[in-house]
Amino acid sequence: MKVHRRYFARKDLITKIHSDLSAISEEYEKLIQDQFKVEVLEVNYETRFILINGSLLIFKTTHGFFPTVRGALLLDNKRRFVTVDTGAIPFITNGADIMRPGIVNYDPKLNVGEYVVIIEEKYGKALAIGQTLCSGPELSSKKNGKCVKNIHYVGDELWCLG
């Protein structure tokens, strides 16, 4: 991944990031505080990553800013999450999409196309970031098939950049 530009974030961008992250977790302030050094890393014109004190914790999506897996590990995700059973972990950490039989819990207020944190069941830790393919109500009635597209996971290129 070649870096196009790297610069310090302006206050209006930091305010936008705060706003986007508050919709995901009440603990979003753990990621970005006033005394933290906030930098923007542009890989191309559409792809932006946010470095907080040198760590890659946030990335720009089509719907706004969202934490990376490293960022999600610092938060207690009570919104916009999908919890999977332990049998799904090896598949997810190899880039597989999340199938309905592996899902044990989820935020019932999910909408189609939203970014979510994929959490493992045993320890409650973030494994991946995905994009929903169906809503919360659809998930409750669905028995099989893909439900979440895997976007970023532990061990991928973005994880290694962090």
Secondary structure in CASP SS format (residue, H / E / C, confidence):
PFRMAT SS
TARGET T0000
AUTHOR 0000-0000-0000
METHOD secondary structure of the structure
MODEL  1
M C 1.00
K C 1.00
V C 1.00
H C 1.00
R E 1.00
R E 1.00
Y E 1.00
F E 1.00
A C 1.00
R C 1.00
K H 1.00
D H 1.00
L H 1.00
I H 1.00
T H 1.00
K H 1.00
I H 1.00
H H 1.00
S H 1.00
D H 1.00
L H 1.00
S H 1.00
A C 1.00
I C 1.00
S C 1.00
E C 1.00
E C 1.00
Y H 1.00
E H 1.00
K H 1.00
L C 1.00
I C 1.00
Q C 1.00
D C 1.00
Q C 1.00
F C 1.00
K C 1.00
V E 1.00
E E 1.00
V E 1.00
L E 1.00
E E 1.00
V C 1.00
N C 1.00
Y C 1.00
E C 1.00
T C 1.00
R E 1.00
F E 1.00
I E 1.00
L E 1.00
I E 1.00
N C 1.00
G C 1.00
S E 1.00
L E 1.00
L E 1.00
I E 1.00
F E 1.00
K E 1.00
T E 1.00
T C 1.00
H C 1.00
G E 1.00
F E 1.00
F E 1.00
P E 1.00
T C 1.00
V H 1.00
R H 1.00
G H 1.00
A H 1.00
L H 1.00
L C 1.00
L C 1.00
D C 1.00
N C 1.00
K C 1.00
R C 1.00
R C 1.00
F E 1.00
V E 1.00
T E 1.00
V E 1.00
D C 1.00
T H 1.00
G H 1.00
A H 1.00
I H 1.00
P H 1.00
F H 1.00
I H 1.00
T C 1.00
N C 1.00
G C 1.00
A C 1.00
D C 1.00
I E 1.00
M E 1.00
R H 1.00
P H 1.00
G H 1.00
I E 1.00
V E 1.00
N E 1.00
Y E 1.00
D C 1.00
P C 1.00
K C 1.00
L C 1.00
N C 1.00
V C 1.00
G C 1.00
E C 1.00
Y E 1.00
V E 1.00
V E 1.00
I E 1.00
I E 1.00
E E 1.00
E C 1.00
K C 1.00
Y C 1.00
G C 1.00
K C 1.00
A E 1.00
L E 1.00
A E 1.00
I E 1.00
G E 1.00
Q E 1.00
T E 1.00
L C 1.00
C C 1.00
S C 1.00
G H 1.00
P H 1.00
E H 1.00
L H 1.00
S H 1.00
S H 1.00
K C 1.00
K C 1.00
N C 1.00
G C 1.00
K E 1.00
C E 1.00
V E 1.00
K E 1.00
N E 1.00
I E 1.00
H E 1.00
Y E 1.00
V C 1.00
G C 1.00
D C 1.00
E H 1.00
L H 1.00
W H 1.00
C H 1.00
L H 1.00
G C 1.00
END
